[in-house]
Amino acid sequence: MKVDLGPITRIEGHLNIHTSVDNGVITDAQCVGEMFRGFEVFLQGRDPLDAQQITQRICGVCPYAHAIASSYAQENAYQLEVPPNGRILHNLIQGANHLYDYLLQFYQLSALDFVDVTAILKYQGKDTDLLHLKGWVQAELASGKAYPAAPFLPRLSGNYISDTDLNIGALKHYLESMKIQQKANRASAIFGGKFPHSTAIFPGGATQTPSIDRITNYISLIKEVRDFIHNTYIPDIVAVAGGFPDYWNIGASTGGFLSYGLMPLSSDRNSERMLAPGVLLDGTVSPVDFEQITQDINHSKYSSPTGLKVRDSTLTPDPHKQDAYSWIKAPRYNGKMVEVGAAARIMVDYTQGHNQAVKKLVETFAGMANIQPSQLNSVLGRHLCRAICGAVIADFLLAEAERLDPQGPTMADITIPASAEGFGATEASRGGLLHYIQIENHKIQRYECVVPTTWNASPQDDQGNPGAMETALVGTKVQNPEEQIEALRIVHSFDPCIACAVH
Ligand code: NFE
């Protein structure tokens, strides 16, 4: 039986998934990116310094990651000497965005796959936020299916948490988390100028000066976010894991893992990062080589040549191409499929024994849940790894903010050469993000973004090998083949953003 799961909700952008189900098991899955955008086309011919502004408009959720990747690519192209404040400001702005994004992903985009929102109908207390939610859910129930895009109902049928108090507690955190997300966004806007779409991030640093009051404001906001991560977010993930332990064994992708590493520790752009980069294939981590990245398009709706390296990429849309089923390209590393994202970040760092806080958290949670670290490749593993990233990043940001020098320069001096090229790689919340810029006559000649969800939600490559999310879906048992809440839980664990993936 063939079932289309689209439109997939609680993600960014337009995603369909075509599934085939036999005897209650998904036997085939195709991830279908349903939109085209073309940022790489309209960047051509523009001033290179437009790039870190324009590429932020690829997404309202992870704009800073695009600004940072673009800035790194331009720093590489212009051979900039980045002052310490410049590097630190980049980290502080980007890191606060990660914290916001992890909370959004868990509470608003995934939690209601497990938590029973209808439990709120039994709420008898006086909390005004919860009463507001109760009224909302009552209204949605009363309207039947009149509003299919309403945030809470209708929803897929499935085995939600049954304990009323547990559900209501989780719903309270769902609402509280939005206030904490606001604090994380305020923190990033202190140095980024605004959220979303920072006006302050430039190649070589940021325009905002690190005055003492800005630093103390930033630190006090991040402390509140950090407390929420430890006191609420992590316990909620542990509670979901306790109620749904099968999901340590559901949703594993079958390739390798790629992480570019997150947050340089010194101003040399090849310096060590707080989370280490690497490619994890068959249990072994190797250094990342951008020359090994190619993008296949035999199953993507483009007529440009397939299998091109990043610096040769082109983009010619071909909406009616035969056998093509997605607007997403299929990036591969040395021809192999890899998963990117929080689980990749943590597994790549942990396998190298690099960040000691990561090691401690992985081992603590693996011990608590009685799992092997390799089971981080799962639905629950991806959620847990986001929380581990959140905990580690929050502590790093608090220390990093103290390293700002209120008197020091915040930016490099920029001179744009007539011709140059540069690569810039960072970790967006959803995974490895690579920007490439090629400059001729002081203008952008070519621009290429290889984006996290492009890896994870890729269609088949030219060899017919599926993308990471496609492999994670195949083999999954589904209770109700018409609805497949199990598949939705897998998709949400990747936190796909199709707006980014097709860019
Ligand atoms: Ni639109 Fe993004 C992140 C990037 S994902 S959210 O994180 O880059 O493809």
Boltz pocket constraint, residues with backbone or C-beta under 6 A from the ligand:
constraints:
  - pocket:
      binder: B
      contacts: [[A, 12], [A, 58], [A, 59], [A, 60], [A, 61], [A, 62], [A, 65], [A, 66], [A, 428], [A, 429], [A, 430], [A, 431], [A, 432], [A, 433], [A, 451], [A, 452], [A, 453], [A, 454], [A, 495], [A, 496], [A, 497], [A, 498], [A, 499], [A, 500], [A, 501]]
      max_distance: 6.0
